[in-house]
Amino acid sequence: MSDLSQRIAALSPEKLKLLAQKLNKKKGDVLSKTPIVPQSLKSNTFPLSFAQQRLWFLDQLEPGNPVFNIFQFMRLTGWLNVAVLKQSFQEVVKRHGALRTTFTIVDGQPLQVIYPASVFKLQVVNLQELPLDKREAEVLHLANQETQISFDLTKDCLLRVTLLQLSEIEHILLLSMHHIAADAWSIGVLIREITTLYENFSRGYPSPLPELPIQYADFAVWQRQWLQGEQLEAQLAYWKQQLGGQLPVLELPTDMARATVQTFNGARQYLVLPKTFSEQLKALYQREGITLFMILLAGFKTLLYSYTGQEDIVIGTDIANRNQSEIRELIGFFVNQLVLRTNLSGNPSFHELLERVREVTLNAYAHQDLPFDKLVDALNPVRHMARSPLFQVKLILENTQIPSFELSNLTIKSLNVEKKTTQLDLLWEIAETEQGIVAALEYNTDLFDITTIARMLKHFETLLNQVVTKPTAKLNELIGFLTAADKQEEFFRNKNTKEEYKHKLKTIKRQVINTATEMEEGK
């Protein structure tokens, strides 16, 4: 690999995105952005951002659907000052107008209305009277219940916090926000600010957080002013060329027939790739001069190709879309969805597929400013009530994980609670952890059963193992290993079934002989 490739391979995903943007700027593909200036001091009523407008519209179609709730649950161990915790949340809500926003309709158009900070409500639930062996079960029950509680966008504070008291030194914090006001990055901002404020307020110090230069509403105004005319056409030109024509619909084989309207019932299964294998995968993508996301994307598309036989595969991914300094520390809905279309025709080697994936991914990063909703409007695809537009499957590499925080007298650790909703057919969320690479496969339970998902995870692991050992193998050779593995598994399953049958038959014969003997002895 060349020195340039080595240097590119060493870049983080965010720096790769920046590189792509700079390269395209030189070609004139991406136009410079104007600064975001404060508008929120002049009024309290603003247009919605493009992303907000889509969620608002979906909420109008199905009010109270919790599928767009995002949440973070944490276990607090140590001496907690509840009054200071409430004060800290009060300050965060005061700082971030997105959390003090409701939505209304004026002259047929949706508007966001920002209200002055009021007294923040921290709901406290005392579980100390329950027997010790029942407290954790009640925690799980209340946490699962929280994931299903919706927000009323016309009147609710878009941050809901519940504190469960298990003992004097054990608490569970349940945080919920509506996606229209926040994203995964926002959760990191929220936790960092809460811990900083709690540490200072508990010592009697004032807030050390600097004043925010703008609010989310300022971004919404700027986005609508900037993304029009020449800027809009510059973004649209690439996407129309990349996604033009009849976009293919991914025809995954499902266990249940697809309903006539989209459903949102979901569950998750997990796959952990050992640390040693994760290191082998890392060595491969560094040799290839790509990122972990790119090699996982190529592997995932190969897996989809094996299931569908389709060579033109479209899936989605998320991008933080915080490439301006003014918005990096804001709580708000900035994340954008990118559409990644790759041609797998010609039975390429996996190495060749990686080249195709790299080109598609870098170009998508360079044109990330076009909101997904504007793209859907521009392409105007045939709408299906049973499917989401443009893609039904998404792959995300999580790089916004919430770490553990240590405070003076308090330890904060994430508490995992399973989601029971999903927005897509399949959503792969992959993260690098100390244990290795962890893949969470979220799936629509109205389409797939648990055995199918378990098999899909196993296939993905088998495929990646083959990729590490044979990166130059052709795609048809790689997916052939999946078929062989399935046949071997079926053989052993049938063999085990036969052995179990023989064992049961011998047991029955033995029981018959024993019974007959006992009867004869009884005579």
N, C-alpha and C positions, 0 to 999 in steps of 0.2 A: 504493500500500500504506500502511496506517495506521502511525502511530508505534509502536503496540503490536506490529503484525506485524513491523516492522523490528527491534524489540528482541528478539522471539522468534527471528527468523531469525539474529540474531547469536550466539545461544546455542550452545555446544558440545553434542554429543549427550548427554554425561553430565549437563549442566545442564538439557537438555530433559527427561531422565528424572526429574531431581529436581523440576522444575516440575510434571510430571504427578503425581508422588507427593504434592506439597503440595496441589495442587488437589483431588485425591481425598480427602486427609485432611480437608479442609474439608467434604466431602460425607459423611464417615463411612465411605468405602469401604475405606480402608486403616487398619488399627489400628497404634498405636505398638508398637515392639518393646522387649522387655526387654533389658537389657545381657547380653552374653555373659560369663560368669564362669569362671575357671579351674577345671577338674575334674581335669586330667591329673596333678596332684600326688598325688591320692588313690589312683590305680590306674594300671595300664598296659593295661587291657582296656576297650574301649568299643564301643558300637553303631556301625554304619556310618551315614554320612549317606545321605539318600535317593538322591542321585546315585551314590555309591559302591556302594550296594546293587544298582543296576541293572547296573553294569559287572561287579560280582562275579558276578551271576547269568549274564550273557552269557559270562563266562569259564568258568563251570561247564559251560555248554552246548558251548563250543568252546575247550578249554584251549589256550593257546599261540598264539592268533590275534593277530598283531602289528597288527591294524587299529586298536587303541586305544593304540599307541605314539605319543608326541609327541617331537620331537627338534629340536635346534638344532646346526648344524655351523658352526664358525668357523675362519677362517684367522688365525693369530697370527704377526705379523712383528716381528722384533726379538729381543733377548736374553731368553730365557725361563728363569726359575728353576723347574725342575720340582718341586723339593722344596717351594717356597713355594706353587706351584699346588696340590699335593696337600694342604698344610696348609689352604689356603683352602677347598677342598671339604670337608675334614674338619670345619671350623667350621660350614659351611652345613648339613651333615647333622646336626651336633650341635644347631643352632638350630631346625631344622624337623622335628618329630616325624613329619610325613607321609612323610618320606623314610626313616624308620626303622620303618615299619609293615609288618607281614605280616597275613594274613587266615586265620582258622580258623573252625571250626564247633563250637559248644557247645550241646548240647541242641537241635540242629536249626537254630540261628540263627547267621548269620555275625557274627563279631566282629573288630574290628581290635585288634591287639596291638602296642604301641609298645615297642621295645627300647632299652636304653641305647646311646649312641654307641659304636661299635667302631672299629677301625682301618679307614679308608676305602681301598678298593682302586682305584688309578689304573693302568689297563692302558696300557703304553707299547709302541708298535710302531715299530721302527727301519726306515725305508725308505731310509736314506742309502746303502746298498750297491747299490741298484738304479741302473741308468743314468738319467741326467737325463730322457731322453725317455720313460721308463716310470713315473716316480714319480707324475705326475698321474693316469695311467690307473689305477694301483693305489689311489690315494686315492679315486677315484670308485668303484672296485670295492668297497673296504672300507666306504665310506659307504653304498652301496646295500645291502650285506650287513647293515650295522647296522640299517637300517630294517626288516629282516625277522626280527631276533632277538627272541624273545618274552621276557616276564618270567614267572617262577613266583611267583604272589602269595602262596604259602604260605611262601616262604623267602628270596626275593631282596630285596636293597636296591633300592628303586624309582628310584634314580638310578644310571645306568651311564655311566662316562666313559672314553673311550679317547683317547690322545694319539698322533698319528702324527708321527714325526720325519722331516722331509724334508731338513733341513740344520741347521746351528747356529743359524740365524736364521729358520727357517721351520718352523712346526708347524701341524697341523690338529687341532682339538679336536672330538670327536664326543660330544655329550650326548644321552642318551635317558632318558625317564621314562615310566612308565605313567600313562595318563590318570586312573586311580583315585587318584593322588597329586598331580596337578598339572593346570594348564590353561595357555592361552597367556599369561595375565597372570603366572602363576607363572614362566614362562621369563624375563620381564623382571626379576622380583624376584631370581631366581637369578643372572642376569648382573650386575646392579647390585651384589649383595652380593659376588660373586666378585671383581669388579674393585676394589671398595673394600677388601676383605680383602687381596688380593694387593698392592695399593699399600702398605698399612700393614705387613704382615708382611715384605715385602721390605726395608723400612727399619728393621726391628727394633721396630716399634711394636705394641702390643696391638690387638685388635679395637675399632674405634670404634662398632660397631653396638649400638644399645640393646637391652636384653632385650625379647623379644616378650611382650606382655601375655597372650596366650592361644596355644593350639595348635589345629591343625585338629580334633583329637578333641573339644576343648571346643565348637567350632562344631557338630559332629555331635550332641553331647548336647543343646545348646541348641536346635538346629533341631527335634529330635523333641519336646522339651518345649513349645516355643513354638507350633509349627504343628499345633495340634489345637483341637478345640472351636470357639469363636467365631472365632478367627483363621483356622482352616482353612476354615470355612464362608464367611467374608468373601471369601477368595480364590477359592474354588470357585464362588461365585455368579456372578461375572463370566464365568468361563471356560465354565461350563455354558450360560449364556445365549448366549455368542458362538459356541460350538462344538457346541451342542446339535443333536439330529436326526442324520440320516445324513450323515456327513462325506463329501464327494466324494473320489474317488481320481483323482489326476491321470493322465490316460491319454495320456502322451507317445508319439508314434510312435517305435518303436525299430528298429534295424537287425537285431537278433537277438531271437529269442523269449526271453521271461523264463523263467528256470529255476524249478523248483518250490520251491526254497529260495534265500534271499538269498545272493548272492555278493559278494565284496569286492575283486575285482581292479580296479585303477584306473590312471588316467593323467591328465595335465594338458596343457591348451593355454592360450595367453596372448593377450591383446589389450591394446595400449597406446593409450590415447586421448591425442593430443598435448596439450601444455601449453596451447596456444591454445584448443583445444576445451574442455579442462577448465575454463578460466576462463569460457567462455561458459555452461557447465553450472552453474558456481558462481553466476554472475549470475542465472540463471533461478531456482535454488532459493532464493536470497536474496530475490528479488522476490516469490516465492510464500509466503515466511514459513515455509519448511520446512527440512529438513536434506538433505545429500547422500544419506544412506541412503534417505530417503523417496522422492526422485525416482528413484533407481536401482531401488527396489522397485516403483514404479509402472511403470517401463519394463520391468522383468523380467516382471511379471505380464501386461503387454500382449503381450510376446513369447510367453509361455506360452499366452495366449488365442489368438494367431495359429496356434499349432501344434495346439491341441486343440479349439478352438471352445467350450471350457467357460467359463462366466461366473462360476462359484463356485470360486475358486482358493485353495487352502491351501498355504502353504509355511512353512518354519521359519527361524529366525535364532537367533543366540547373543547373550546378554547377560552381561557380566562378573559381575553380581550381587554386587558388592563395595560395597554402599551403607552399610556400617557401618565406622567407623574402625578397630575392633579387627582386622579381617581384611584390610585393604588391603595389608599388607606380609607376608602369610603365603603360603607355598607350599602349595597345596592345590587340591582340585577344587571350585571354587565356581561356575564358569560354568553358566548355565541355558539351556535351549532354550525359546524362545517360539514359539507357533503363531500365524501371521498369516493370517487369513481375510478376503478381500476380494471383494465382489460387483461384477462388471463389467457387469452387465446394463443394458439400455437404451441401448447405444452412447453412453456419456458422452464428453464431450471429455476430453482429457488433463488439463486444468485441473480438471475435476470429479473425475476419478479421483484426483488428488493430494489433494483434500479428503477423500475416503473413506479413502485410505491414511494420511493424517495422523491421523485420528480412531482408526483401528484400532491404529496404532503407539503413539500416546501412551497409549491405554488398556492396551495390553499392557505397556508400561513400568511403568505404575502398579500392575499386578498381577503383577509379575515374581517374587514370592517363592514362588509355588507351584511346587515342583519338578516338572519335566516328568514324572517317573515317577509322582508322585501324581496328576497330571492324567490320564495314561493309565489308571491304575487307576480313577479316578472316572468317566471316560467309557466305559471298557470297550468299545472299538471291536472290530469283527470282526477277528480276527488273521489275517494272511496270512504264511506262512513265507517268501514271496518278497519281502516289502516291510517296511520299517520302519514303526512305528505312527504314525498321524496325518499324517505328510508324508513325501515321498520326495525332495524338492528343498529346498535351503537357500540363502539369500543372506546373506553376512556382509560387513560393512564393517570391515576390519581397522584398528584404532587402537592395537594393541599391538605394532607393529613393533619389532624389535630394532635400535637405532641402532649406529653404529660408536663404539667407545670408544678413547680415547687414554690410555695409561698412560705413565709416565716413559720406559721403554725398549721399549714394546710397543704395537703397533697391532692392534686386533681388528676383523675384518670378517666379516659373515655369508657362509657358503658355501652356495649353493643346490644341493640334491640333490632330484631328483624322487621323490615318493611313488609307490608302485606299489599302493597300497590305497585304498579309499574306503568310506565307510559308507552312502552314499546313491546314488540314480540320478545326480543332479547336485548339485554344490556350487560355488557362485560365491563366490569370495573376492576382494573389491575393496579396493584401497588407494590412497590419495593419495601420490604420490611426487614427487620433483623433476622427473621427466620427464613427469609427467601422471598420469592415472588408469590404473592397471594392474588388469586383470581376469584372474584365474586361474580357469579352468573345469575343475574336477575331475570326472571322469565314470567311470561303470562301463563297463569295456571289454568286459564280457559282454553289454552292451545296445547300445552305440553304437560306431560306427567313427570314425576320426579325421577323415574328410571331413565327416561330419555335424556334428561338434563345431566344425570350422573354419567351416562354413556358419552355425552357430548364433552364433558370435562375430561374424561379419560382419553377420548380421541385427541383432544387438544394437547394433552400432556405427551401422548405417543408421538404426535406430529412434531412437536418441538424437539423431542429427543432425536428424532430422525433428522431434523434440520441441523442440529448441532453437529451430528456425526457425518452428515452428507449434505452440506449446503449447496453442492453443485448438482444434486439429483433433480431430475425432471419432476414436475408436479404430479403426473400420473403415477410415477414410481412412488412418490411420497404417500399419496392417498391409497395406493395399493397396500401399504403397510397397515392402514386402518382396516381394510377389508380382511386382511390376513389375521389381524389381532382379534377381530370380531369372530371369525371362524374358529380360531383357537379357543376363545372364551366359550363359544357355544359347544365346542367339542367337550371341554372339561365340564361344562355345566350338564350336558347330556350324560357324560360318563359318571359324574357324581350322582345324577338322578338314578341311573341304572344301578349303581352300587348301593344306593339307599334302598331301591326297590328290592334288590337281592337280599339285603340285610333284613328288611321287614318281612320278606317271604320266609326266610330262615327262622325268624322269630315266631311267626305264625305257626309254622310247621312244628317248632319245638313246643309251643303252647298246646297244640292239638295232641301231640304225643304224650305230653305230661298229663293232660286232662284224661286221655284214654287210659293211661297207666293208673291214675288215681281211681278211676271208675272201676277198673278191673280189681284193684286192691280192695276197694270197698265191697265188691261182691264176696 
